[in-house]
Amino acid sequence: MEHGSIALATLASPPVLFFVLGLAAAFIRSDLKFPEAFAKGLSLFLIMAIGFKGGAEMARASLGDIIPVLLAGVVLSAVLPALSFGLLRATTSLPRVDIAAIAAHYGSISIVTFIAASDAARMLQLETGGAMVAVAAAMEAPAILTGLLLAGAAGRSGGLRLAEPLTNGSIVLLLGAFAIGWISGETGMAAVSPLFVDAFRGVLCLFLLDMGLIAGRGLVEHGRKMRPGVVLHGLYMPLIAAGIALAISRGLGLSPGNAALLMTLAASASYIAVPAAMRLALPKARPALSLTLSLGITFPFNLLIGIPLYFTTAQMVPGGVQ
């Protein structure tokens, strides 16, 4: 596929268009909504599917392939919050505790953004390795620790709070499904293909419709309270992080597909695991601020602009073949 058509193909895909529909419904204040239990079930299915497929792909790879990119992901997760913190300190007048909480969000990852990028890679027929699923899981906790250190709260956070991301239901399911896929391999994948492959994009459409509703309503309710410097951070921080990840990807010799996924992970911002941890560890931080930024600004930006840009850039810049 030509580079100029990558963005159009991604933006015109049904999952992205359903997300836009959700945004539009929220902006016109429609009463369209999903039952909470149904929405949660959709997210559990997607996480299980992406974990299982990643594990099945890993069954064909050597363990040595995963270690360099896994370490790169951990380093990115630990370092990116410090960069985000410094930029916010220079461009806003927010309290230190709010800046640290926001910074932690921008070192961790959005598993839904990663799932959308994985779907884009499949649509573009780009090969990706199952190792990226493990990288996604590894990038949750380091950012939280860095955020607490930046807030000066590490000494008060307690071991349980720092370990909480590792016991988060999404991470447990992702890692568990990854292990099951790895153990069962291609035979297991063939057995569940009708569920995890054939039905995947349809379920993703439903889920992104709901995410569009949530993101749009967050912007309607809290968008006017966001200062320009904070809003801009939600737009330029993903690009900076993706650029750093691209440089690392080329140093590791990753394929365009894997490079784009690492760029997406670095550019995404958590709105599940990190908010839960920050609520406990930094009770004075304002969750509405960080959540509106990560879910209402950065998530739509990545879905509509970022992912097409990351895949286009990853294929244009010379790299490796892993």
VOBA-1610 file (N, C-alpha, C; in pm, whole numbers, padded with zeros to 5 digits, always signed):
BEGIN
Met+00085-00120+00000Met+00000+00000+00000Met+00088+00124+00000Glu+00054+00222-00086Glu+00132+00344-00092Glu+00115+00423+00036His+00223+00498+00070His+00222+00571+00196His+00108+00671+00203Gly+00074+00735+00090Gly-00030+00836+00093Gly-00168+00780+00122Ser-00186+00648+00102Ser-00317+00588+00124Ser-00331+00522+00260Ile-00220+00516+00336Ile-00226+00450+00467Ile-00321+00524+00561Ala-00305+00656+00568Ala-00390+00735+00659Ala-00536+00723+00619Leu-00564+00732+00489Leu-00701+00724+00443Leu-00762+00588+00475Ala-00685+00481+00453Ala-00735+00347+00480Ala-00764+00328+00629Thr-00677+00382+00716Thr-00697+00369+00860Thr-00816+00451+00906Leu-00825+00574+00860Leu-00934+00662+00901Leu-01069+00614+00849Ala-01069+00547+00735Ala-01194+00500+00676Ala-01234+00361+00725Ser-01160+00304+00818Ser-01193+00172+00869Ser-01316+00180+00959Pro-01400+00077+00961Pro-01521+00080+01044Pro-01496+00109+01191Pro-01393+00051+01258Pro-01374+00083+01399Pro-01354+00232+01425Val-01271+00297+01344Val-01246+00440+01362Val-01372+00521+01334Leu-01447+00483+01232Leu-01568+00556+01199Leu-01673+00541+01309Phe-01679+00425+01373Phe-01772+00409+01485Phe-01729+00494+01605Phe-01598+00511+01622Phe-01551+00600+01728Phe-01595+00743+01699Val-01583+00786+01574Val-01628+00920+01535Val-01778+00935+01558Leu-01853+00829+01530Leu-01997+00832+01556Leu-02025+00853+01705Gly-01949+00785+01790Gly-01966+00803+01934Gly-01936+00945+01977Leu-01827+01004+01923Leu-01794+01143+01953Leu-01908+01236+01912Ala-01959+01215+01790Ala-02066+01301+01740Ala-02191+01289+01826Ala-02224+01167+01866Ala-02342+01146+01950Ala-02328+01218+02084Ala-02207+01216+02138Ala-02183+01285+02266Ala-02192+01436+02249Phe-02139+01487+02140Phe-02138+01632+02119Phe-02280+01687+02098Ile-02369+01607+02040Ile-02507+01654+02023Ile-02593+01615+02144Arg-02528+01560+02246Arg-02594+01523+02372Arg-02703+01418+02351Ser-02673+01320+02266Ser-02765+01208+02247Ser-02770+01123+02374Asp-02882+01053+02392Asp-02894+00965+02509Asp-02841+00824+02480Leu-02773+00809+02367Leu-02714+00679+02333Leu-02610+00640+02438Lys-02621+00520+02491Lys-02522+00472+02587Lys-02526+00321+02594Phe-02416+00263+02639Phe-02404+00119+02655Phe-02421+00084+02803Pro-02488-00026+02833Pro-02490-00073+02973Pro-02348-00099+03021Glu-02318-00061+03142Glu-02181-00072+03193Glu-02128-00214+03186Ala-02211-00312+03223Ala-02166-00452+03221Ala-02134-00497+03080Phe-02214-00454+02982Phe-02190-00491+02843Phe-02060-00431+02793Ala-02037-00302+02825Ala-01915-00235+02782Ala-01792-00302+02843Lys-01803-00341+02970Lys-01691-00408+03035Lys-01664-00544+02971Gly-01772-00612+02933Gly-01755-00741+02867Gly-01684-00727+02733Leu-01715-00621+02659Leu-01647-00596+02532Leu-01497-00576+02554Ser-01462-00497+02655Ser-01319-00471+02680Ser-01247-00598+02721Leu-01312-00682+02803Leu-01249-00807+02845Leu-01225-00899+02724Phe-01322-00902+02633Phe-01307-00984+02513Phe-01188-00937+02430Leu-01178-00806+02407Leu-01070-00753+02325Leu-00933-00781+02386Ile-00922-00761+02517Ile-00795-00786+02586Ile-00758-00933+02578Met-00858-01020+02598Met-00833-01164+02590Met-00788-01203+02449Ala-00854-01147+02348Ala-00822-01182+02210Ala-00682-01137+02173Ile-00647-01012+02206Ile-00515-00961+02167Ile-00405-01034+02244Gly-00432-01069+02370Gly-00334-01144+02448Gly-00313-01284+02393Phe-00424-01353+02361Phe-00413-01490+02310Phe-00341-01493+02176Lys-00378-01402+02086Lys-00314-01399+01954Lys-00166-01365+01965Gly-00133-01274+02058Gly+00008-01241+02078Gly+00087-01360+02129Gly+00028-01435+02221Gly+00095-01554+02273Gly+00113-01661+02167Ala+00011-01678+02083Ala+00021-01778+01976Ala+00131-01741+01877Glu+00146-01611+01851Glu+00254-01567+01762Glu+00390-01585+01827Met+00397-01563+01958Met+00524-01579+02030Met+00570-01724+02029Ala+00476-01818+02018Ala+00513-01960+02017Ala+00603-01992+01898Arg+00598-01907+01796Arg+00681-01930+01677Arg+00813-01854+01682Ala+00832-01770+01783Ala+00952-01686+01791Ala+01047-01737+01899Ser+01170-01689+01895Ser+01267-01724+01998Ser+01261-01624+02111Leu+01292-01670+02231Leu+01284-01583+02348Leu+01381-01467+02337Gly+01491-01486+02267Gly+01590-01380+02253Gly+01537-01258+02180Asp+01435-01278+02095Asp+01380-01167+02019Asp+01304-01068+02107Ile+01251-01118+02219Ile+01164-01035+02299Ile+01240-00947+02398Ile+01357-00992+02443Ile+01425-00923+02553Ile+01464-00779+02519Pro+01528-00750+02404Pro+01566-00611+02375Pro+01447-00516+02368Val+01341-00556+02298Val+01227-00466+02285Val+01151-00454+02417Leu+01152-00560+02497Leu+01088-00554+02629Leu+01160-00454+02719Leu+01292-00459+02718Leu+01371-00363+02797Leu+01350-00221+02747Ala+01341-00206+02615Ala+01317-00074+02557Ala+01184-00018+02604Gly+01082-00103+02609Gly+00951-00059+02655Gly+00953-00015+02799Val+01023-00089+02884Val+01033-00054+03027Val+01106+00079+03044Val+01213+00099+02970Val+01289+00224+02978Val+01202+00341+02931Leu+01130+00323+02821Leu+01040+00428+02772Leu+00937+00464+02879Ser+00878+00363+02938Ser+00775+00387+03039Ser+00829+00462+03160Ala+00954+00436+03195Ala+01014+00502+03311Ala+01061+00643+03281Val+01105+00668+03157Val+01166+00797+03123Val+01066+00899+03071Leu+00967+00854+02994Leu+00872+00948+02933Leu+00798+01035+03035Pro+00761+00982+03155Pro+00696+01071+03252Pro+00785+01187+03295Ala+00916+01164+03305Ala+01007+01273+03342Ala+01008+01381+03235Leu+01004+01340+03109Leu+00999+01437+02999Leu+00867+01513+03002Ser+00757+01440+03020Ser+00626+01504+03028Ser+00619+01601+03145Phe+00675+01562+03258Phe+00677+01647+03378Phe+00751+01777+03349Gly+00868+01767+03288Gly+00947+01886+03259Gly+00876+01981+03163Leu+00811+01925+03062Leu+00740+02008+02965Leu+00620+02078+03030Leu+00548+02006+03114Leu+00433+02067+03181Leu+00476+02175+03280Arg+00587+02152+03347Arg+00639+02253+03440Arg+00675+02381+03366Ala+00726+02366+03243Ala+00771+02481+03166Ala+00657+02555+03097Thr+00546+02486+03074Thr+00439+02546+02992Thr+00309+02571+03067Thr+00297+02524+03191Thr+00174+02545+03267Thr+00207+02589+03408Ser+00105+02631+03479Ser+00121+02671+03620Ser+00047+02575+03713Leu+00029+02452+03668Leu-00041+02352+03748Leu+00040+02317+03873Pro-00026+02276+03981Pro+00046+02229+04100Pro+00131+02106+04067Arg+00238+02090+04142Arg+00331+01980+04118Arg+00261+01844+04120Val+00167+01827+04212Val+00102+01697+04225Val+00019+01665+04102Asp-00047+01764+04043Asp-00124+01741+03920Asp-00031+01711+03802Ile+00081+01783+03795Ile+00176+01760+03687Ile+00233+01618+03695Ala+00266+01575+03815Ala+00322+01441+03832Ala+00220+01334+03794Ala+00094+01356+03832Ala-00011+01259+03799Ala-00030+01251+03647Ile-00036+01366+03581Ile-00050+01367+03435Ile+00070+01300+03370Ala+00189+01330+03418Ala+00311+01273+03361Ala+00309+01121+03368Ala+00259+01065+03478Ala+00252+00920+03491Ala+00163+00859+03383His+00055+00929+03350His-00035+00882+03244His+00039+00870+03110Tyr+00132+00963+03086Tyr+00199+00967+02955Tyr+00324+00880+02948Gly+00349+00801+03049Gly+00453+00701+03039Gly+00394+00562+03028Ser+00272+00548+03083Ser+00201+00421+03075Ser+00129+00412+02941Ile+00047+00310+02924Ile-00010+00286+02791Ile-00162+00269+02795Ser-00223+00291+02680Ser-00364+00262+02660Ser-00376+00132+02582Ile-00428+00029+02646Ile-00437-00100+02580Ile-00535-00093+02463Val-00637-00006+02471Val-00733+00006+02361Val-00667+00070+02239Thr-00581+00170+02262Thr-00506+00231+02151Thr-00417+00126+02086Phe-00354+00043+02168Phe-00269-00064+02116Phe-00350-00163+02034Ile-00469-00198+02081Ile-00555-00290+02007Ile-00595-00231+01873Ala-00628-00100+01873Ala-00664-00033+01748Ala-00546-00033+01651Ala-00426-00011+01702Ala-00307-00012+01617Ala-00279-00153+01564Ser-00300-00253+01647Ser-00281-00392+01603Ser-00379-00426+01491Asp-00502-00376+01504Asp-00601-00397+01399Asp-00559-00326+01270Ala-00502-00206+01284Ala-00454-00132+01166Ala-00341-00208+01097Ala-00250-00266+01177Ala-00140-00344+01118Ala-00194-00463+01040Arg-00296-00526+01093Arg-00356-00640+01024Arg-00422-00594+00894Met-00489-00480+00899Met-00556-00428+00781Met-00455-00390+00673Leu-00340-00338+00716Leu-00235-00297+00622Leu-00145-00412+00582Gln-00174-00531+00635Gln-00098-00652+00605Gln+00049-00639+00641Leu+00074-00579+00757Leu+00209-00566+00810Leu+00232-00671+00918Glu+00343-00740+00910Glu+00374-00842+01009Glu+00414-00778+01141Thr+00360-00832+01251Thr+00397-00788+01385Thr+00422-00911+01471Gly+00506-00895+01572Gly+00539-01007+01659Gly+00457-01007+01786Gly+00435-01125+01840Gly+00362-01137+01965Gly+00432-01072+02082Ala+00563-01045+02066Ala+00638-00982+02175Ala+00580-00847+02214Met+00514-00778+02121Met+00463-00645+02150Met+00352-00649+02254Val+00282-00761+02266Val+00180-00775+02370Val+00246-00776+02508Ala+00357-00847+02520Ala+00431-00849+02646Ala+00488-00711+02678Val+00533-00640+02575Val+00585-00505+02595Val+00476-00413+02649Ala+00354-00427+02594Ala+00242-00345+02641Ala+00217-00368+02789Ala+00219-00493+02832Ala+00196-00522+02973Ala+00308-00468+03061Ala+00431-00474+03010Ala+00546-00429+03090Ala+00552-00278+03106Met+00481-00205+03021Met+00490-00059+03024Met+00387+00006+03116Glu+00315-00071+03195Glu+00217-00013+03286Glu+00282+00043+03413Ala+00357-00040+03485Ala+00402-00004+03619Ala+00517+00097+03627Pro+00620+00091+03541Pro+00733+00185+03558Pro+00691+00331+03559Ala+00594+00367+03476Ala+00550+00507+03469Ala+00488+00552+03601Ile+00418+00462+03668Ile+00355+00498+03794Ile+00461+00528+03900Leu+00564+00445+03905Leu+00672+00467+04001Leu+00742+00600+03973Thr+00769+00629+03845Thr+00832+00757+03810Thr+00743+00874+03850Gly+00613+00863+03824Gly+00521+00969+03862Gly+00521+00996+04010Leu+00526+00891+04090Leu+00529+00908+04235Leu+00660+00971+04281Leu+00769+00932+04218Leu+00898+00993+04251Leu+00898+01141+04218Leu+00841+01176+04105Leu+00834+01317+04065Leu+00746+01398+04159Ala+00645+01333+04215Ala+00556+01403+04308Ala+00613+01407+04449Gly+00724+01335+04470Gly+00781+01327+04604Gly+00701+01240+04696Ala+00626+01145+04636Ala+00534+01064+04716Ala+00575+00918+04724Ala+00691+00883+04669Ala+00729+00742+04666Ala+00741+00682+04804Gly+00791+00761+04897Gly+00809+00710+05032Gly+00680+00686+05105Arg+00569+00750+05058Arg+00441+00734+05125Arg+00347+00642+05050Ser+00392+00594+04932Ser+00299+00522+04846Ser+00270+00380+04892Gly+00369+00314+04953Gly+00348+00179+05001Gly+00365+00076+04891Gly+00414-00044+04928Gly+00440-00147+04829Gly+00315-00192+04756Leu+00201-00198+04827Leu+00079-00247+04763Leu+00037-00157+04650Arg+00049-00027+04669Arg+00006+00067+04567Arg+00095+00059+04443Leu+00223+00041+04463Leu+00312+00030+04348Leu+00290-00102+04274Ala+00249-00204+04346Ala+00226-00334+04283Ala+00088-00346+04221Glu+00000-00249+04251Glu-00138-00260+04206Glu-00153-00277+04056Pro-00075-00206+03971Pro-00092-00227+03826Pro-00070-00372+03783Leu+00015-00444+03857Leu+00043-00582+03820Leu-00074-00674+03851Thr-00163-00632+03943Thr-00280-00712+03977Thr-00407-00655+03915Asn-00394-00549+03837Asn-00508-00493+03766Asn-00569-00600+03676Gly-00702-00607+03675Gly-00770-00712+03601Gly-00732-00718+03455Ser-00716-00601+03392Ser-00681-00598+03250Ser-00544-00660+03226Ile-00447-00628+03315Ile-00313-00682+03297Ile-00309-00832+03327Val-00382-00875+03430Val-00388-01018+03462Val-00445-01096+03344Leu-00555-01044+03285Leu-00617-01112+03171Leu-00525-01110+03050Leu-00461-00996+03025Leu-00372-00985+02910Leu-00257-01085+02920Leu-00191-01088+03035Leu-00077-01179+03054Leu-00123-01325+03056Gly-00238-01350+03120Gly-00290-01487+03126Gly-00326-01540+02988Ala-00396-01458+02909Ala-00432-01499+02773Ala-00308-01515+02686Phe-00209-01428+02709Phe-00082-01439+02636Phe-00016-01573+02666Ala-00012-01612+02795Ala+00049-01739+02834Ala-00026-01857+02774Ile-00159-01851+02775Ile-00239-01960+02719Ile-00216-01971+02568Gly-00211-01857+02499Gly-00184-01861+02356Gly-00047-01915+02326Trp+00051-01879+02409Trp+00188-01926+02391Trp+00195-02078+02409Ile+00126-02128+02511Ile+00128-02272+02540Ile+00056-02351+02431Ser-00060-02302+02389Ser-00140-02378+02293Ser-00094-02359+02149Gly-00027-02247+02119Gly+00033-02226+01988Gly-00067-02221+01873Glu-00022-02262+01756Glu-00104-02254+01635Glu-00227-02344+01644Thr-00213-02459+01711Thr-00327-02550+01725Thr-00438-02483+01806Gly-00401-02418+01915Gly-00500-02348+01996Gly-00562-02232+01922Met-00479-02161+01844Met-00530-02047+01768Met-00633-02092+01666Ala-00609-02203+01601Ala-00703-02255+01503Ala-00836-02292+01567Ala-00829-02341+01691Ala-00951-02385+01760Ala-01042-02268+01798Val-00984-02153+01828Val-01065-02038+01873Val-01070-01928+01769Ser-01022-01955+01650Ser-01019-01853+01545Ser-01155-01790+01514Pro-01265-01868+01510Pro-01394-01804+01484Pro-01430-01695+01585Leu-01385-01711+01709Leu-01416-01612+01812Leu-01316-01499+01814Phe-01187-01531+01821Phe-01084-01430+01842Phe-01036-01362+01714Val-01065-01420+01599Val-01023-01360+01471Val-01143-01307+01394Asp-01238-01395+01365Asp-01351-01356+01281Asp-01438-01249+01346Ala-01460-01259+01476Ala-01550-01165+01544Ala-01479-01042+01599Phe-01347-01039+01589Phe-01269-00935+01657Phe-01306-00795+01613Arg-01310-00770+01484Arg-01332-00633+01435Arg-01474-00585+01464Gly-01570-00676+01462Gly-01707-00636+01496Gly-01718-00592+01640Val-01654-00666+01729Val-01655-00628+01871Val-01578-00498+01890Leu-01468-00480+01817Leu-01391-00356+01827Leu-01475-00236+01784Cys-01559-00253+01684Cys-01647-00144+01641Cys-01742-00103+01755Leu-01801-00202+01821Leu-01890-00173+01933Leu-01816-00101+02044Phe-01697-00151+02075Phe-01623-00093+02187Phe-01579+00050+02157Leu-01534+00075+02036Leu-01489+00210+02003Leu-01606+00307+01990Leu-01723+00258+01957Leu-01842+00343+01963Leu-01864+00390+02107Asp-01853+00298+02201Asp-01868+00334+02343Asp-01756+00428+02388Met-01633+00403+02343Met-01522+00490+02381Met-01541+00631+02325Gly-01598+00641+02205Gly-01628+00772+02149Gly-01728+00847+02234Leu-01829+00776+02282Leu-01928+00838+02371Leu-01864+00888+02499Ile-01777+00806+02559Ile-01712+00843+02685Ile-01618+00961+02665Ala-01536+00955+02561Ala-01441+01064+02535Ala-01515+01194+02504Gly-01620+01185+02422Gly-01694+01305+02386Gly-01762+01368+02505Arg-01822+01287+02591Arg-01890+01341+02709Arg-01791+01401+02808Gly-01670+01343+02815Gly-01567+01402+02900Gly-01528+01540+02852Leu-01518+01555+02722Leu-01484+01686+02665Leu-01597+01786+02686Val-01721+01741+02671Val-01836+01831+02690Val-01842+01880+02834Glu-01814+01789+02929Glu-01828+01824+03070Glu-01709+01900+03125His-01588+01865+03080His-01468+01923+03142His-01379+02000+03045Gly-01409+01994+02916Gly-01320+02055+02817Gly-01299+02203+02837Arg-01402+02275+02878Arg-01390+02419+02893Arg-01298+02458+03009Lys-01276+02366+03100Lys-01191+02395+03215Lys-01043+02372+03184Met-01015+02311+03070Met-00877+02278+03035Met-00805+02401+02980Arg-00689+02433+03035Arg-00610+02547+02989Arg-00535+02509+02861Pro-00508+02610+02775Pro-00443+02580+02645Pro-00313+02502+02658Gly-00228+02536+02756Gly-00101+02466+02771Gly-00120+02320+02802Val-00225+02287+02878Val-00253+02148+02913Val-00307+02074+02791Val-00400+02135+02719Val-00456+02073+02600Val-00347+02045+02497Leu-00259+02143+02476Leu-00151+02125+02379Leu-00059+02010+02419His-00041+01991+02548His+00043+01880+02595His-00014+01746+02549Gly-00146+01736+02551Gly-00210+01613+02507Gly-00197+01587+02359Leu-00154+01689+02284Leu-00137+01676+02140Leu+00009+01659+02098Tyr+00100+01733+02163Tyr+00239+01723+02120Tyr+00317+01614+02193Met+00276+01578+02315Met+00349+01474+02387Met+00345+01340+02314Pro+00233+01298+02257Pro+00233+01172+02180Pro+00331+01174+02063Leu+00344+01288+01998Leu+00434+01297+01883Leu+00580+01288+01927Ile+00613+01353+02038Ile+00750+01346+02090Ile+00783+01203+02131Ala+00691+01140+02203Ala+00714+01003+02250Ala+00726+00907+02133Ala+00642+00925+02032Ala+00648+00838+01914Ala+00780+00856+01840Gly+00830+00978+01833Gly+00958+01002+01767Gly+01073+00932+01839Ile+01071+00936+01972Ile+01173+00866+02051Ile+01163+00716+02028Ala+01041+00665+02029Ala+01021+00521+02008Ala+01065+00478+01868Leu+01045+00565+01769Leu+01088+00532+01633Leu+01240+00519+01627Ala+01311+00612+01693Ala+01457+00605+01696Ala+01504+00476+01762Ile+01439+00439+01872Ile+01474+00315+01942Ile+01444+00194+01853Ser+01330+00198+01784Ser+01291+00087+01697Ser+01395+00064+01588Arg+01445+00174+01532Arg+01543+00159+01427Arg+01675+00108+01482Gly+01709+00149+01604Gly+01830+00097+01667Gly+01821-00052+01695Leu+01699-00100+01723Leu+01678-00242+01750Leu+01655-00322+01622Gly+01639-00253+01510Gly+01613-00322+01384Gly+01474-00381+01374Leu+01373-00316+01435Leu+01237-00368+01430Leu+01176-00348+01292Ser+01086-00435+01256Ser+01013-00422+01130Ser+00921-00301+01138Pro+00872-00250+01023Pro+00781-00136+01025Pro+00657-00159+01111Gly+00601-00280+01106Gly+00484-00309+01186Gly+00510-00300+01335Asn+00619-00364+01379Asn+00655-00361+01521Asn+00698-00222+01564Ala+00766-00149+01476Ala+00807-00012+01508Ala+00684+00076+01530Ala+00583+00061+01443Ala+00460+00139+01456Ala+00388+00106+01586Leu+00390-00021+01625Leu+00325-00059+01751Leu+00399-00002+01871Leu+00533-00003+01868Leu+00608+00055+01978Leu+00586+00206+01984Met+00578+00270+01868Met+00547+00413+01863Met+00410+00440+01924Thr+00314+00355+01891Thr+00178+00372+01944Thr+00176+00355+02096Leu+00247+00255+02146Leu+00252+00234+02290Leu+00313+00355+02361Ala+00423+00406+02306Ala+00488+00522+02368Ala+00400+00646+02362Ala+00324+00659+02254Ala+00242+00778+02233Ala+00110+00774+02307Ser+00067+00656+02347Ser-00063+00646+02413Ser-00053+00692+02557Ala-00167+00713+02618Ala-00171+00758+02757Ala-00275+00675+02831Ser-00239+00629+02949Ser-00327+00542+03025Ser-00450+00616+03076Tyr-00563+00547+03078Tyr-00682+00602+03143Tyr-00753+00495+03227Ile-00682+00386+03256Ile-00739+00280+03340Ile-00650+00252+03460Ala-00532+00193+03435Ala-00445+00152+03546Ala-00387+00271+03622Val-00336+00370+03550Val-00272+00484+03617Val-00372+00567+03699Pro-00490+00600+03645Pro-00584+00675+03728Pro-00618+00605+03859Ala-00633+00472+03852Ala-00664+00398+03975Ala-00550+00409+04076Ala-00426+00396+04029Ala-00311+00405+04119Ala-00292+00547+04172Met-00310+00648+04086Met-00292+00786+04129Met-00399+00827+04230Arg-00518+00773+04217Arg-00625+00805+04311Arg-00588+00762+04452Leu-00517+00653+04462Leu-00474+00603+04593Leu-00348+00673+04642Ala-00249+00684+04554Ala-00118+00735+04595Ala-00111+00887+04601Leu-00187+00956+04516Leu-00184+01103+04513Leu-00327+01155+04523Pro-00388+01146+04640Pro-00528+01186+04654Pro-00555+01333+04626Lys-00452+01417+04633Lys-00471+01560+04608Lys-00470+01594+04458Ala-00426+01501+04376Ala-00427+01524+04232Ala-00571+01518+04181Arg-00603+01598+04081Arg-00738+01606+04028Arg-00755+01508+03911Pro-00828+01397+03934Pro-00843+01296+03827Pro-00916+01348+03705Ala-01010+01443+03722Ala-01083+01495+03607Ala-00987+01561+03508Leu-00881+01621+03559Leu-00784+01689+03473Leu-00707+01589+03389Ser-00649+01491+03454Ser-00565+01394+03381Ser-00649+01302+03293Leu-00767+01265+03338Leu-00852+01176+03259Leu-00905+01246+03134Thr-00947+01371+03150Thr-00995+01445+03033Thr-00883+01460+02930Leu-00761+01481+02978Leu-00648+01498+02888Leu-00614+01368+02816Ser-00604+01259+02891Ser-00562+01132+02830Ser-00673+01069+02746Leu-00796+01071+02796Leu-00906+01006+02725Leu-00976+01099+02628Gly-00990+01227+02665Gly-01064+01320+02581Gly-00981+01387+02474Ile-00850+01400+02495Ile-00763+01467+02398Ile-00670+01368+02327Thr-00585+01300+02405Thr-00482+01215+02344Thr-00539+01090+02277Phe-00639+01028+02338Phe-00695+00906+02277Phe-00758+00934+02140Pro-00845+01035+02127Pro-00897+01064+01992Pro-00787+01107+01895Phe-00690+01184+01944Phe-00580+01227+01857Phe-00506+01107+01801Asn-00472+01011+01888Asn-00400+00893+01842Asn-00483+00810+01745Leu-00612+00795+01775Leu-00696+00711+01692Leu-00718+00772+01553Leu-00738+00903+01548Leu-00773+00968+01423Leu-00653+01017+01344Ile-00547+01057+01412Ile-00430+01114+01345Ile-00303+01036+01374Gly-00281+01004+01502Gly-00156+00943+01543Gly-00126+00810+01478Ile-00218+00715+01489Ile-00192+00581+01436Ile-00163+00583+01286Pro-00242+00651+01204Pro-00205+00659+01062Pro-00067+00720+01041Leu-00034+00824+01121Leu+00096+00889+01109Leu+00209+00795+01150Tyr+00190+00719+01257Tyr+00295+00629+01306Tyr+00323+00519+01204Phe+00218+00464+01144Phe+00238+00358+01044Phe+00302+00413+00918Thr+00261+00532+00877Thr+00321+00593+00759Thr+00470+00619+00782Thr+00502+00678+00897Thr+00641+00711+00929Thr+00726+00585+00942Ala+00672+00484+01009Ala+00747+00360+01031Ala+00783+00292+00899Gln+00698+00308+00799Gln+00726+00245+00669Gln+00816+00332+00580Met+00820+00462+00607Met+00901+00551+00525Met+01046+00556+00572Val+01066+00540+00704Val+01201+00549+00760Val+01268+00413+00749Pro+01385+00403+00691Pro+01453+00274+00676Pro+01476+00209+00812Gly+01457+00079+00818Gly+01475+00007+00945Gly+01510-00137+00924Gly+01484-00216+01028Gly+01521-00357+01025Gly+01408-00444+00975Val+01419-00572+01003Val+01325-00669+00949Val+01273-00763+01056Gln+01296-00736+01184Gln+01253-00830+01287Gln+01103-00826+01306
//
